[in-house]
Amino acid sequence: MSTATLTKWGNSQGVIIPKPLAHEAGLALGDTVDLSVKEGNIIISPVVRRTTKVTMDELLENWNGTYEPPNDYPTIGNEIDWGEPSENEVW
């Protein structure tokens, strides 16, 4: 068991997880974690991630070659109205 000190990080609080503890939990820098509280204890769990890369065939396996937007999307004729450009977008 390790101990750590809760510190202020901006408007939040943070804890530094010792490297051996992170390694034992299978965590690495940049990993996404789920945070929850159970019976007053903070639980940090790694988000389950794919261990293999997704292929283009897998991404497109259920696509039939057409796209129909939901009925509540604003359209102009047969085209979706994505709204006005923002920041550096060019239409």
Backbone as numpy.savetxt, mean C-alpha at the origin, in Angstrom:
# Nx Ny Nz CAx CAy CAz Cx Cy Cz
13.42 -10.78 24.29 12.56 -9.60 24.29 13.46 -8.36 24.29
13.08 -7.37 23.50 13.80 -6.11 23.44 12.94 -5.01 24.01
13.57 -3.93 24.43 12.83 -2.75 24.85 13.25 -1.58 23.99
12.35 -0.62 23.86 12.62 0.58 23.07 11.91 1.74 23.73
12.30 2.94 23.37 11.70 4.15 23.92 10.83 4.81 22.86
9.62 5.16 23.23 8.71 5.88 22.35 9.22 7.30 22.20
9.41 7.76 20.96 9.92 9.10 20.71 8.97 9.87 19.82
9.08 11.18 19.83 8.22 12.04 19.02 8.82 12.17 17.62
8.00 11.94 16.60 8.37 12.11 15.20 7.33 13.00 14.57
7.57 14.29 14.49 6.57 15.23 13.97 5.37 15.24 14.89
4.18 14.98 14.33 2.95 14.92 15.14 2.64 13.50 15.58
3.56 12.57 15.37 3.33 11.17 15.71 4.36 10.71 16.73
4.27 9.45 17.09 5.26 8.83 17.95 5.87 7.67 17.18
7.11 7.33 17.51 7.78 6.25 16.81 8.66 5.44 17.72
8.95 4.23 17.27 9.84 3.32 17.98 10.83 2.77 16.97
12.08 2.71 17.33 13.09 2.09 16.47 13.11 0.60 16.79
12.93 -0.21 15.74 12.94 -1.66 15.92 14.37 -2.14 15.72
14.96 -2.79 16.72 16.34 -3.28 16.57 16.45 -4.24 15.38
17.56 -4.14 14.66 17.76 -4.94 13.45 17.58 -6.44 13.69
18.14 -7.03 14.76 17.94 -8.47 14.97 16.47 -8.85 15.13
15.71 -7.98 15.80 14.28 -8.25 15.99 13.53 -8.15 14.67
13.85 -7.14 13.87 13.22 -7.00 12.55 13.57 -8.21 11.68
14.83 -8.63 11.72 15.26 -9.79 10.93 14.50 -11.05 11.36
14.36 -11.24 12.65 13.64 -12.41 13.17 12.18 -12.41 12.74
11.60 -11.21 12.60 10.19 -11.09 12.16 10.06 -11.11 10.64
11.20 -11.18 9.94 11.16 -11.20 8.48 10.91 -9.84 7.87
11.26 -8.78 8.60 11.05 -7.42 8.12 12.34 -6.83 7.57
12.21 -6.01 6.53 13.34 -5.32 5.95 12.94 -3.86 5.72
13.94 -3.00 5.55 13.66 -1.58 5.28 12.72 -1.45 4.08
11.72 -0.60 4.20 10.78 -0.37 3.11 9.57 -1.29 3.13
9.58 -2.33 3.97 8.42 -3.22 4.04 7.22 -2.47 4.59
6.04 -2.88 4.15 4.79 -2.34 4.69 4.32 -3.25 5.81
3.86 -2.64 6.89 3.38 -3.42 8.03 1.96 -2.99 8.40
1.23 -3.91 8.98 -0.09 -3.61 9.55 0.11 -3.31 11.03
-0.59 -2.31 11.53 -0.55 -1.96 12.95 -1.93 -2.19 13.54
-1.97 -2.84 14.70 -3.25 -3.06 15.37 -3.00 -3.08 16.88
-4.09 -3.00 17.63 -4.01 -3.07 19.09 -4.88 -4.23 19.54
-4.32 -5.10 20.39 -5.08 -6.22 20.94 -4.78 -6.29 22.43
-5.83 -6.16 23.21 -5.73 -6.21 24.67 -4.66 -5.25 25.20
-4.63 -4.05 24.61 -3.71 -3.02 25.06 -2.29 -3.15 24.53
-2.02 -4.14 23.69 -0.69 -4.33 23.10 -0.71 -3.92 21.64
0.33 -3.22 21.21 0.47 -2.84 19.81 1.07 -4.02 19.07
0.41 -4.45 18.00 0.86 -5.57 17.19 1.35 -5.03 15.85
2.57 -5.35 15.47 3.14 -4.97 14.18 3.31 -6.25 13.38
2.61 -6.34 12.24 2.65 -7.56 11.43 3.04 -7.21 10.01
3.93 -8.01 9.40 4.27 -7.75 8.00 3.07 -7.97 7.10
2.90 -7.11 6.12 1.85 -7.29 5.13 2.29 -8.43 4.23
1.40 -9.39 4.01 1.74 -10.53 3.17 1.99 -10.02 1.76
3.09 -10.42 1.20 3.44 -9.96 -0.13 3.72 -11.17 -1.02
3.55 -10.95 -2.31 3.84 -12.01 -3.27 5.32 -12.33 -3.26
5.63 -13.59 -3.37 7.04 -13.97 -3.43 7.51 -14.14 -4.87
6.55 -14.10 -5.81 6.92 -14.21 -7.22 6.40 -13.00 -7.96
7.04 -12.68 -9.07 6.60 -11.55 -9.88 5.34 -11.92 -10.65
4.49 -10.92 -10.87 3.28 -11.10 -11.65 3.65 -10.95 -13.12
3.20 -11.89 -13.94 3.49 -11.79 -15.37 2.40 -10.98 -16.06
2.70 -10.50 -17.25 1.71 -9.75 -18.03 0.51 -10.65 -18.33
0.74 -11.92 -18.61 -0.37 -12.85 -18.87 -1.30 -12.95 -17.66
-0.73 -12.99 -16.44 -1.55 -13.05 -15.23 -2.37 -11.77 -15.07
-1.75 -10.63 -15.35 -2.47 -9.36 -15.22 -3.65 -9.26 -16.18
-3.49 -9.84 -17.36 -4.51 -9.69 -18.40 -5.41 -10.91 -18.58
-5.27 -11.93 -17.73 -5.97 -13.18 -17.96 -7.50 -13.05 -17.97
-8.07 -12.10 -17.26 -9.53 -11.94 -17.23 -10.02 -10.76 -18.07
-9.13 -10.14 -18.83 -9.50 -8.99 -19.64 -9.98 -9.46 -21.00
-11.13 -8.96 -21.42 -11.70 -9.41 -22.70 -11.39 -8.44 -23.84
-10.56 -7.45 -23.61 -10.16 -6.53 -24.68 -10.97 -5.25 -24.73
-11.97 -5.12 -23.87 -12.77 -3.89 -23.84 -12.86 -3.39 -22.40
-13.25 -2.13 -22.27 -13.43 -1.55 -20.95 -14.72 -0.76 -20.93
-15.56 -1.04 -20.00 -16.79 -0.29 -19.80 -16.72 0.39 -18.44
-16.72 1.73 -18.41 -16.66 2.40 -17.11 -17.97 2.19 -16.34
-17.91 2.31 -15.02 -19.15 2.21 -14.23 -20.16 3.26 -14.70
-21.43 2.98 -14.52 -22.50 3.86 -14.98 -22.45 5.26 -14.37
-21.85 5.40 -13.18 -21.83 6.72 -12.54 -20.60 7.56 -12.93
-19.75 7.09 -13.87 -18.63 7.89 -14.36 -19.15 8.96 -15.30
-18.66 10.20 -15.16 -19.08 11.24 -16.12 -18.46 10.95 -17.49
-19.25 11.03 -18.52 -18.74 10.76 -19.86 -19.11 11.90 -20.80
-18.34 12.01 -21.86 -18.64 12.92 -22.96 -18.72 12.03 -24.19
-19.92 11.77 -24.66 -20.10 10.81 -25.74 -19.65 9.44 -25.26
-18.72 8.82 -25.97 -18.21 7.51 -25.58 -16.93 7.59 -24.76
-16.48 8.82 -24.42 -15.23 8.98 -23.69 -15.48 9.37 -22.24
-14.59 8.92 -21.37 -14.68 9.27 -19.95 -14.17 10.69 -19.75
-14.90 11.48 -18.97 -14.46 12.83 -18.64 -13.60 12.75 -17.37
-12.29 12.88 -17.53 -11.37 12.79 -16.40 -11.21 14.12 -15.69
-11.92 15.15 -16.12 -11.83 16.45 -15.47 -10.73 17.31 -16.07
-10.56 18.47 -15.49 -9.56 19.41 -15.97 -8.15 18.94 -15.62
-7.15 19.30 -16.46 -5.77 18.97 -16.12 -5.37 19.62 -14.80
-4.48 18.98 -14.06 -3.97 19.57 -12.85 -2.45 19.53 -12.87
-1.85 20.51 -12.28 -0.40 20.65 -12.22 0.20 20.61 -13.61
1.04 19.63 -13.94 1.78 19.64 -15.21 1.17 18.72 -16.27
-0.06 18.25 -16.06 -0.69 17.38 -17.04 -0.98 18.18 -18.32
-0.85 17.52 -19.45 -1.14 18.15 -20.74 -2.16 17.28 -21.46
-3.25 17.90 -21.95 -4.28 17.15 -22.66 -4.26 17.54 -24.12
